[in-house]
Amino acid sequence: MPLKTALKVASYQGPVIEGNIHKSLQLAYEIALEANQMRVDILLLPETFLSGYFDDKELARKHSIDLQSAEFQDICDYFQNIETTIILGLNERDNDNIYNSAVVIENGKYLGRYRKATTYPPYDYYTLGRDFPVFSKKGITYGIVICYDITFLEPARILASKGAQVIFCPCFNKVSRQSPMVHHLTSKNHFITRATENYVWLVVSDTIIDEENYTCPGSSCIVDPNGYIVASSQILTPNLLFYNLPSSSFNPEKQAKRIHGNKELNDILKSLI
């Protein structure tokens, strides 16, 4: 007897078109259309997919979007015939601040956004977000963290504590070919850790970069609450991962135990921090 599906998710892996929002939007629509035809509930696209990820603040500002603008409303309208919920990465402009954000769009309507909470040079021109919103689809609560956020305990733990059962993680993992991070990305151990310690599904979408000195092999995957990688993209290969999250995999009681742990031991830990 087939397992009952609670949510069908998809994760796109592929190159990002930097500095051309119009072309990126067209590509995002094509991907969303395919996902919609496959009856996907939620589609995840990579970090800053719409804008590009720039070392320079002024370039990031040039290719940024004010979420209160007519330009952003036009972007939302582009997806008005798409029932699949889309998580789309972009550079968000808010007065003098630039945020690395992921917006949630459904049937052409803007549902909200998450702003990346952590960063490092040369991307430290971004203003950091401190809100961790959760959303709902078909009765399943989900949240978003962005790339570097997933290497830390707190962002995913905050979302899980707010009831998130699925966490989506758009990434743009551009690293030196000599960096030990390359192995880290291909082994996916940080994704496995966050999924397991919070008892959540983790859906990861990554870019592909294949340059002389830099690479992003693509770490797109879907990890179940027990830390098993149930779907994974091939290295340096564009594709769209699909997976049905079964209803039986959601266990609020087990999640609560993972999140809160043993109170007595927690008190000891807190006293040492």
BELMO-V721678 format. One record per pair of residues at least 6 apart in sequence whose ideal C-beta (glycine too) atoms are under 6 Angstrom apart, sorted by the first residue. I is the first residue (numbers start at 1). GAP is how many residues later the second one is. Records with the same first field share a line. If there is no record, write none. Layout:
# BELMO-V721678
I->GAP ; GAP
This chain:
# BELMO-V721678
3->243
4->243
5->239
6->134 ; 239 ; 241
7->34 ; 131 ; 133 ; 238
8->32 ; 33 ; 236
9->33 ; 194 ; 234
10->25 ; 30 ; 33 ; 230 ; 232
11->33 ; 192 ; 194 ; 209 ; 230
12->19 ; 33 ; 193 ; 228
13->193 ; 205 ; 207 ; 220 ; 226
14->194 ; 224
15->193
16->33 ; 36 ; 191
17->6 ; 7
18->34
19->33 ; 44
21->29
24->26
29->49
32->11 ; 50 ; 52 ; 54
35->8 ; 49
36->46 ; 47 ; 48
40->44
41->96
42->43 ; 95
43->41 ; 43
44->43 ; 124 ; 159 ; 161
45->43 ; 160
46->43 ; 124 ; 126 ; 159 ; 160 ; 161
47->42 ; 99 ; 100 ; 123 ; 124 ; 125
48->41 ; 124
49->40
50->38 ; 40
51->12 ; 39 ; 40
52->11
53->119
54->6
55->67
57->68
60->31 ; 38
61->37
64->27 ; 29 ; 34
65->6 ; 7 ; 25
66->27
67->25
76->29 ; 32 ; 34
77->31
79->26 ; 29
80->28
85->21 ; 52
86->19
87->15 ; 17 ; 81
88->15
89->13 ; 81
91->7
92->7 ; 9
97->30
98->28
99->16 ; 28
100->16 ; 26
101->12 ; 14
102->12 ; 42 ; 68
103->10
104->7 ; 8 ; 31
112->21
114->30
115->14
116->13 ; 30
117->11 ; 12 ; 32 ; 38
118->30 ; 31
119->7
132->26 ; 27
134->7 ; 9 ; 28 ; 30
135->7
140->25
141->22 ; 23 ; 24
142->22 ; 24
143->16 ; 21 ; 24
144->24
145->10 ; 11 ; 24
146->24
147->24
149->6
150->19 ; 40 ; 44
151->39
156->11 ; 38 ; 42
159->8
160->38 ; 40 ; 99
161->98
165->85
166->35
167->33 ; 35
168->35
169->35
170->35
171->35
172->35
173->12 ; 33 ; 43
174->35 ; 40 ; 42
175->6
177->38
185->32 ; 34
186->31
188->33
191->11 ; 13 ; 32
192->31 ; 35
194->8
195->7 ; 28 ; 32
196->31
199->26 ; 55 ; 56 ; 59
200->25
201->44
202->21
203->19
204->16 ; 17
205->15
206->12 ; 13 ; 14
207->9
208->8 ; 10 ; 28
209->6 ; 7
210->26
217->18 ; 19
218->15 ; 17
220->13
221->8 ; 11
222->8 ; 9 ; 21
223->6
224->6
231->10 ; 12
233->6
